Amino acid sequence: MALLSTLTASAVFAQQPVKTAQLDTTQLLNQADNSKTMNRQQVITNYLQAEAHNITSTSKNVQLKASIFALNPKDSAAKYKDDYYLKHPWQRNTQLLIGGGLDKNNKINGFSAGFTSNLFNKRDLSAVRVFKYEIGTYNTKVPAIDDAIDKIRNDALRDYYDKKLAEIKKNLLEIAKKAFDQKSDQTFETDLIAGGVSTDQQPALKSDKFFLKEYADLDKQLLDCIAKNSFDLKPDVKSSPIYLIMGYIASHYDEDPLNDALTTYINNASKNGAAPKLSGAPDADLIALIAVMNAQVAKQQDVFPAKTLADVYVYLHTQYKNASSKLASRPLLALGYNFSYASTGINYQHVPSLQFLWGLGGKHSSNEYEFTATATDTLATDTTKKSKPLDRNIGTIQLGINKVLFTDKSSVSLLETIFAFEEDHIFSTPYAKEKDNKVFVSVALQGRPSAKSPWFKLLVKYNKNANFLGFLDVTLNLDNSSNKSN
């Protein structure tokens, strides 16, 4: 029984570790995905993407893009674990696409299929460098920071527990000594409850099965002391009823609630990167414990680049956000190929392409710029005149600057504009009176009301012959991850 009581006490008083909302590599790369410009996401989708092109013209088409990662049948939670996620970068950097063409009556008149692959793969290859050097504290010290915060927390709770245990021990022994001196246990239980917990906790303790069981043993021990006229409840023997009662009250009614409140505080600080607001009338012990932890954090400048517990997470979130933005702006070189067939007009088109993007601003803000360059070669067969099909070969080079005009609080781009210069050159068989070289200046404006909504892209082209061309596209980006927020 003594052994069983000791084991029970050990289980009751064991402290549970805080599970802080840690920032892991998957979260970082997911945020980097979300921080990418709309322009970049149109080159290679984060996950799934549906597009409608030229919806205001008589020659429309719709397209569905899916990364290999999205098509991977592995369940989402397993896919997004660090070990799997980081070992399969090619799946996230390669996409397949299918589409269909619509005529002026919105009837299907063709189909298309193709792929795009990021040759640089810099988003993933640079992740290691970003983690190790640019936010080395995050990569190399976060486990140490987590451990240090847990140690500070546990030391503070243990110190609190020891003081609370000593206080309860003093009260309960005084009550037991009073009952011993009076040679009666008539009011012992009531006095013991009143001396062990606060007034608002007393109703719970009156029906607490653990307390009532140990109290019954303690009462027998007290009556035995009275009979022997020797007051010895053995308060420091861990298997004794008085010790178990003291420890249980100190842990279950004082330390555990404080631990829960502190866990909530730490998790909120970790999640939001800011000092959580203590609403209502927070417990004075909680405020005192946070003050103790803040003092310990301030002493460990070699581990914590901060003065308070909340500052630690402000620092980590700042580093986390900056790293995400840097990853999102890494150069991208995408090789693509698209085949399309239409039942009328230009029957067959083979379009190999090369696209290059490079973020110039460092991190997404109102002054974020992105250089974009695209080269395509369109090989087509025009069957408008069935008696004489015409083979076409048109090369296009486009250079431009994409500017992020507006972002939300999470650095997700909501409004962008692209200024571009484009030159088309016909390498073979131009139409009658068609010039073999065309130059355009274009402006595109694309935006969305929120990160989860479709975005609209309006493209206007102008050439030196004072010809205007206008196109309107709609894109819906569908993300998925193990995070519930996505």
C-alpha positions in Angstrom: 0.0 0.0 0.0 2.9 2.4 0.8 4.4 1.7 -2.6 1.0 2.2 -4.3 0.5 5.5 -2.5 4.0 6.6 -3.5 3.4 5.8 -7.2 0.0 7.6 -7.0 1.6 10.7 -5.5 4.3 10.6 -8.2 1.7 10.4 -11.0 -0.4 13.2 -9.4 2.4 15.7 -8.9 4.3 15.1 -12.2 4.4 18.3 -14.2 3.3 18.2 -17.8 5.6 19.9 -20.4 4.3 23.0 -22.3 3.7 22.3 -25.9 4.5 25.6 -27.5 3.3 26.4 -31.0 6.7 25.9 -32.6 7.6 27.4 -36.0 8.9 24.5 -38.1 10.4 24.3 -41.6 7.1 23.3 -43.2 5.3 26.3 -41.7 8.1 28.5 -43.0 8.0 27.2 -46.6 4.2 27.3 -46.5 4.3 30.9 -45.6 6.9 31.5 -48.3 4.3 30.0 -50.7 1.6 32.3 -49.5 4.0 35.3 -49.6 4.8 34.8 -53.3 3.4 37.4 -55.7 0.3 36.5 -57.8 2.7 36.9 -60.8 4.9 34.2 -59.4 2.1 31.9 -58.5 0.8 32.0 -62.1 4.2 30.6 -63.3 4.1 27.6 -60.9 1.1 27.1 -58.6 1.5 26.5 -54.9 -1.0 23.6 -55.1 -4.0 23.8 -57.4 -5.0 26.6 -59.7 -7.9 27.3 -62.1 -7.6 30.0 -64.7 -9.9 31.5 -67.3 -8.2 33.4 -70.0 -9.4 36.1 -72.4 -12.9 35.9 -71.0 -14.0 39.1 -72.7 -13.0 37.9 -76.2 -14.5 35.4 -78.7 -11.6 33.0 -78.1 -11.6 31.9 -74.5 -9.9 29.1 -72.7 -9.9 27.6 -69.3 -7.0 25.8 -67.6 -6.3 23.8 -64.5 -2.9 23.6 -63.0 -1.8 21.1 -60.4 1.6 20.6 -58.8 2.9 17.0 -58.6 2.8 17.5 -54.9 -1.0 18.2 -55.0 -1.5 15.0 -57.1 0.5 12.9 -54.7 -2.0 10.5 -53.2 -0.2 10.5 -49.8 -2.5 12.0 -47.1 -2.0 15.7 -46.4 -0.8 15.3 -42.8 2.0 12.9 -43.9 2.9 15.0 -47.0 3.5 18.1 -44.9 5.8 16.5 -42.4 9.3 18.1 -42.5 11.1 14.9 -43.5 8.8 14.2 -46.5 8.1 17.8 -47.5 11.7 18.8 -47.8 12.9 15.6 -49.5 10.4 16.0 -52.4 11.0 19.5 -53.7 10.6 18.5 -57.3 7.0 17.6 -56.7 6.2 21.2 -55.5 8.3 22.7 -58.4 6.7 20.7 -61.2 3.1 21.2 -62.4 0.9 19.6 -65.0 -1.8 21.5 -66.8 -4.8 20.7 -68.9 -7.3 23.0 -70.5 -10.0 23.6 -73.1 -10.9 26.3 -75.6 -14.3 27.9 -76.0 -15.6 29.6 -79.2 -17.8 32.7 -79.3 -20.9 30.6 -78.4 -19.0 29.1 -75.4 -18.8 25.7 -77.0 -15.7 23.6 -76.5 -13.6 23.8 -79.7 -10.2 22.4 -78.4 -8.0 21.2 -75.6 -4.5 21.8 -74.3 -2.0 20.0 -72.1 1.4 20.7 -70.8 3.8 21.0 -67.9 6.1 23.6 -66.2 9.2 22.8 -64.0 11.3 25.2 -62.0 14.9 24.5 -63.1 16.5 26.6 -60.4 14.6 25.1 -57.6 16.0 28.0 -55.5 13.1 28.2 -53.1 14.0 24.8 -51.7 17.8 24.8 -52.2 18.1 28.2 -50.5 16.0 27.1 -47.6 19.0 25.4 -46.0 21.1 28.5 -46.4 18.3 30.7 -45.1 17.8 28.5 -42.0 21.5 28.1 -41.2 22.8 31.6 -41.9 20.1 34.2 -42.4 18.1 33.1 -39.4 20.7 30.9 -37.7 19.2 31.7 -34.3 15.9 30.2 -35.5 17.5 27.1 -37.0 20.2 26.3 -34.4 18.8 27.8 -31.2 15.1 27.4 -31.3 15.3 23.9 -29.8 17.6 25.4 -27.2 15.1 28.3 -26.7 12.2 25.9 -26.3 14.2 23.8 -23.8 15.3 27.0 -22.0 11.8 28.3 -21.7 10.5 25.0 -20.5 13.3 24.9 -17.9 12.6 28.4 -16.8 8.9 27.6 -16.6 9.4 24.4 -14.7 11.9 26.0 -12.3 9.4 28.8 -11.6 6.6 26.4 -11.1 8.7 24.1 -8.9 9.7 27.1 -6.7 6.0 28.2 -6.6 5.0 24.6 -5.7 7.6 24.3 -2.9 6.5 27.6 -1.3 2.8 26.6 -1.6 3.6 23.2 -0.2 5.4 24.7 2.8 2.5 27.1 3.4 -0.1 24.2 3.2 2.1 22.0 5.4 2.2 24.7 8.1 -1.6 25.2 8.0 -2.5 21.6 8.0 -0.1 20.6 10.8 -1.4 23.5 12.9 -5.0 22.2 12.4 -3.9 18.6 13.2 -2.1 19.8 16.3 -5.2 21.7 17.5 -7.3 18.5 17.0 -4.6 16.5 18.9 -4.5 18.9 21.8 -8.4 18.9 22.0 -8.3 15.1 21.9 -11.0 15.2 19.2 -11.3 14.9 15.4 -14.9 16.3 15.4 -14.2 19.3 13.2 -10.9 18.0 11.7 -12.1 17.4 8.2 -13.8 20.9 7.9 -10.8 22.6 9.4 -8.5 20.7 7.1 -10.4 21.8 4.0 -10.5 25.4 5.2 -6.8 25.4 5.9 -5.8 23.7 2.7 -7.5 25.6 -0.1 -9.1 29.0 -0.7 -12.8 29.6 -0.1 -13.9 29.2 -3.7 -12.1 25.8 -3.9 -13.6 24.4 -0.8 -16.8 22.9 -2.4 -14.7 20.9 -4.8 -12.4 19.5 -2.1 -15.4 18.4 0.0 -16.4 15.9 -2.7 -12.9 15.1 -3.9 -12.5 11.3 -3.9 -8.7 11.4 -3.6 -8.8 13.8 -0.7 -11.5 11.9 1.1 -9.7 8.6 0.8 -6.4 10.0 2.1 -8.3 12.0 4.8 -9.8 8.7 6.1 -6.3 7.3 6.5 -5.0 10.6 8.1 -8.0 10.6 10.5 -7.1 7.1 11.6 -3.5 8.1 12.1 -4.5 11.2 14.1 -6.8 9.1 16.4 -3.9 6.7 16.9 -1.7 9.6 17.8 -4.3 10.8 20.3 -4.6 7.3 21.8 -0.8 7.1 22.1 -0.5 10.7 23.2 2.3 11.2 20.7 1.8 13.7 17.8 3.7 12.4 14.8 2.0 12.5 11.4 5.3 12.0 9.5 4.7 15.0 7.1 8.0 14.4 5.3 7.4 10.7 4.5 6.1 10.6 0.9 3.8 7.7 1.6 2.2 9.2 4.6 -1.4 10.5 4.3 -0.6 14.0 5.5 2.2 14.3 2.8 -0.1 13.0 0.1 -2.8 15.4 1.1 -0.4 18.4 1.2 1.1 17.5 -2.2 -2.2 16.8 -3.8 -3.7 20.2 -2.7 -0.6 22.1 -3.7 -0.5 20.5 -7.1 -4.1 19.9 -8.1 -5.6 23.1 -6.6 -2.7 25.6 -7.0 0.1 24.5 -9.3 -2.0 22.8 -12.0 -4.4 25.7 -12.7 -1.4 28.1 -12.7 0.4 25.7 -15.1 -2.6 25.7 -17.4 -2.8 29.5 -17.4 0.9 29.8 -18.0 0.7 27.3 -20.9 -2.0 29.3 -22.5 0.0 32.5 -22.1 3.1 30.9 -23.6 1.2 29.3 -26.5 -0.5 32.6 -27.3 2.8 34.4 -27.3 4.4 31.7 -29.5 1.5 31.8 -31.9 1.0 35.5 -32.2 4.5 36.8 -31.7 3.3 39.3 -29.1 2.5 39.6 -25.4 -1.0 38.1 -24.8 -3.4 40.4 -23.1 -4.5 39.1 -19.7 -8.2 39.8 -19.7 -10.4 40.4 -16.7 -8.8 40.1 -13.3 -5.8 37.7 -13.9 -4.5 35.7 -10.9 -1.8 37.5 -9.0 0.3 34.3 -9.0 0.3 34.2 -12.8 1.4 37.8 -13.1 4.2 37.1 -10.5 5.3 33.9 -12.3 5.4 35.7 -15.7 7.5 38.4 -14.1 9.9 35.7 -12.7 10.2 34.1 -16.2 10.8 37.5 -17.8 13.6 38.2 -15.3 15.2 34.9 -16.2 14.9 35.5 -20.0 16.6 38.9 -19.6 19.6 37.2 -17.8 20.2 34.8 -20.7 21.1 37.1 -23.5 23.3 34.4 -25.1 20.2 32.4 -25.8 17.4 35.0 -25.9 17.9 38.1 -28.0 15.1 39.7 -25.9 14.2 41.0 -22.5 10.9 39.2 -21.9 9.2 36.0 -22.8 6.9 37.7 -25.3 9.9 39.5 -26.9 11.5 36.1 -27.6 8.5 35.2 -29.8 8.4 38.7 -31.4 12.0 38.2 -32.4 11.3 34.7 -33.8 8.2 35.8 -35.7 10.1 38.7 -37.2 12.9 36.4 -38.3 10.3 33.9 -39.5 8.5 36.5 -41.6 11.7 37.9 -43.1 12.9 34.5 -44.0 9.6 33.6 -45.6 9.7 36.7 -47.8 13.3 36.1 -48.8 12.4 32.5 -49.8 9.4 33.8 -51.7 11.6 36.3 -53.7 14.3 33.8 -54.7 15.0 33.5 -58.5 12.8 31.1 -60.5 13.7 29.7 -63.9 10.7 27.7 -65.3 10.8 25.5 -68.4 7.4 24.8 -69.8 5.7 23.2 -72.7 2.1 23.5 -73.8 0.3 21.7 -76.6 -3.1 22.8 -77.8 -5.5 21.7 -80.5 -8.4 23.6 -81.9 -11.0 22.2 -84.4 -11.0 25.4 -86.4 -8.4 28.1 -87.3 -5.0 27.2 -85.9 -5.3 23.5 -85.4 -2.0 22.6 -83.7 0.2 24.7 -81.4 3.4 23.6 -79.7 4.7 26.3 -77.3 8.0 25.7 -75.4 8.7 28.5 -73.0 11.3 29.7 -70.5 10.3 32.1 -67.7 12.6 33.9 -65.2 11.5 35.8 -62.1 13.5 37.4 -59.5 12.3 39.4 -56.5 14.2 42.7 -56.1 12.7 44.1 -52.9 14.0 41.6 -50.2 10.7 41.3 -48.5 7.2 42.0 -49.6 6.0 45.5 -48.9 4.6 48.5 -50.7 7.9 48.9 -52.6 8.4 45.3 -53.6 9.6 44.8 -57.2 10.0 41.6 -59.2 11.9 41.3 -62.5 10.2 39.1 -65.0 11.5 37.7 -68.4 9.7 35.3 -70.7 10.8 33.7 -73.9 8.4 31.5 -76.0 8.5 29.9 -79.4 5.1 29.1 -80.9 5.1 26.4 -83.6 1.6 26.3 -85.2 -0.3 25.1 -88.2 -3.0 27.4 -89.5 -5.7 25.6 -91.3 -8.0 28.5 -91.9 -7.5 27.9 -95.6 -7.9 24.1 -95.9 -6.4 24.1 -99.4 -3.2 25.5 -98.1 -2.3 25.0 -94.4 0.2 27.5 -93.2 3.1 26.6 -90.8 3.9 29.3 -88.3 6.9 30.0 -86.1 6.7 33.0 -83.8 9.3 33.8 -81.2 8.4 36.2 -78.3 10.5 37.9 -75.7 9.0 39.9 -72.9 10.8 41.8 -70.2 9.0 43.6 -67.4 8.8 44.7 -63.8 6.0 43.6 -61.5 5.3 45.9 -58.5 3.3 44.9 -55.4 1.1 47.8 -54.7 -0.8 46.5 -51.6 -0.5 43.5 -49.2 -2.5 42.3 -46.2 -1.1 42.0 -42.7 0.4 38.6 -43.5 2.4 40.0 -46.5 0.0 38.3 -49.0 -0.1 40.3 -52.2 -3.5 41.8 -52.9 -2.8 44.2 -55.8 0.0 44.2 -58.4 0.9 45.9 -61.7 3.2 44.7 -64.4 4.9 47.1 -66.9 6.4 45.1 -69.8 8.1 45.4 -73.2 7.4 42.7 -75.7 8.7 41.8 -79.1 7.2 39.2 -81.5 9.3 37.9 -84.4 7.9 35.7 -87.1 10.6 33.3 -88.2 8.6 31.7 -91.1 5.7 32.2 -93.4 4.1 35.5 -92.4 0.6 36.3 -93.6 0.1 38.6 -96.5 1.1 42.2 -95.6 2.1 41.0 -92.2 5.3 42.5 -90.7 7.7 39.9 -89.4 8.4 42.0 -86.3 6.0 43.5 -83.8 6.7 45.5 -80.7 4.3 46.0 -77.8 4.2 47.9 -74.6 1.8 46.4 -72.0 0.4 47.1 -68.6 -1.3 44.5 -66.5 -3.2 45.1 -63.3 -4.2 42.1 -61.1 -5.8 42.1 -57.7 -8.0 40.3 -55.2 -10.0 41.3 -52.1 -8.4 38.7 -49.9 -5.8 35.9 -49.9 -8.4 33.2 -50.4 -10.4 34.9 -53.1 -10.0 34.6 -56.9 -7.9 37.3 -58.5 -8.6 39.3 -61.7 -6.0 40.3 -64.2 -6.6 43.0 -66.8 -4.0 43.2 -69.6 -3.7 46.0 -72.0 -1.2 46.0 -75.0 -0.3 48.9 -77.2 1.9 48.8 -80.3 3.5 51.6 -82.4 0.6 51.4 -84.9 -1.7 52.7 -82.2 -3.5 49.4 -81.9 -4.9 48.5 -78.5 -5.5 44.9 -77.3 -7.3 44.1 -74.1 -7.7 40.8 -72.2 -9.3 39.8 -68.9 -8.2 36.7 -66.9 -9.6 35.2 -63.7 -7.5 33.0 -61.5 -8.5 30.9 -58.5 -5.6 29.6 -56.4 -6.4 26.6 -54.1 -3.9 25.9 -51.4 -3.8 22.9 -49.1 -1.6 21.9 -46.2 -1.7 20.2 -42.8 -2.5 23.5 -41.2 -6.2 24.0 -40.5 -6.0 27.7 -41.6 -5.4 26.5 -45.1 
